[in-house]
Amino acid sequence: MYKDESLKKYLDDLAAKLPAPGGGSAAAFNAALGTGLISMVINFTLGKPKYAEYEEELTVLLEKSERLRAEFLKLVDLDVTAYKSKDLKECLNVPLLVCRLCQEAIELCPGLITKGNINLISDVACAAILLEAAFAAALFNVGINLKFIGDKELTASLRKELSIKEEAIKKIRMDTEEKVGKIIRG
C-alpha cells in the first residue's frame, strides 16, 4: 500500500520498469495533492478574525476536502490493485471515480478566492490546476479502458458524462486562475 510508504518509494516504483503504479495512480495522487492544498488554505483561514463570518462554511468545506483527499489517496492504491487484477471493469472504475471526484474537489476552489486566507490565494489556483490535470490524466485512463472493454453503449454514455465534466472543470480552473491572477497583480 503506497499510502503508507514514502514518496520516494512511490516515485521510484512509478519510474521503474513495473506495470503499476502508472498513470491512473499518478492521477489520483495528483488529485490528492490538489485537495491537500485546498485543506491547507482552509486550515490557515479558520480561526482568523478577518474570516470569522465564513467559519461555519469553511468548516464544511474542510470536511469535504479532507474526505476527498482520503478518497484520492485510497485510489492511488486501488488503481494499482485494479491493474494487477486484470479486471477491465475495475481498471475503468478507478479512473472514472477520480474524474468524478475531481469535479467535486475543484468546485471547492471558487469560494476560497474570497473566503480563504488571502496570503494563500496562489495555492487556490495551484489546487485548481492540479485537479484539472488529474482529471485529464484520469480521463485518458478511462478512454483506454473503454477501448479494451468494447461496450459502445457504455462508451457513449461515459464520454458524454465526462465531456460535460471536462468543460465544467476547465471553466472553474480558468475562472480561478483569472481571479487569482487579478488579486496577485493588484
C-alpha positions, 0 to 999 in steps of 0.5 A: 500500500503506497499510502503508507510508504514514502514518496520516494518509494512511490516515485521510484516504483512509478519510474521503474520498469513495473506495470503499476503504479502508472498513470491512473495512480499518478492521477489520483495522487495528483488529485490528492495533492490538489485537495491537500492544498485546498485543506491547507488554505482552509486550515490557515483561514479558520480561526482568523478574525478577518474570516470569522463570518465564513467559519461555519462554511469553511468548516464544511468545506474542510470536511469535504476536502479532507474526505476527498483527499482520503478518497484520492489517496485510497485510489492511488492504491486501488488503481494499482490493485485494479491493474494487477487484477486484470479486471477491465471493469475495475481498471475503468472504475478507478479512473472514472471515480477520480474524474468524478471526484475531481469535479467535486474537489475543484468546485471547492476552489471558487469560494476560497478566492474570497473566503480563504486566507488571502496570503494563500490565494496562489495555492487556490489556483495551484489546487485548481490546476492540479485537479484539472490535470488529474482529471485529464490524466484520469480521463485518458485512463478511462478512454483506454479502458473503454477501448479494451472493454468494447461496450459502445453503449457504455462508451457513449454514455461515459464520454458524454458524462465526462465531456460535460465534466471536462468543460465544467472543470476547465471553466472553474480552473480558468475562472480561478486562475483569472481571479487569482491572477487579478488579486496577485497583480493588484 
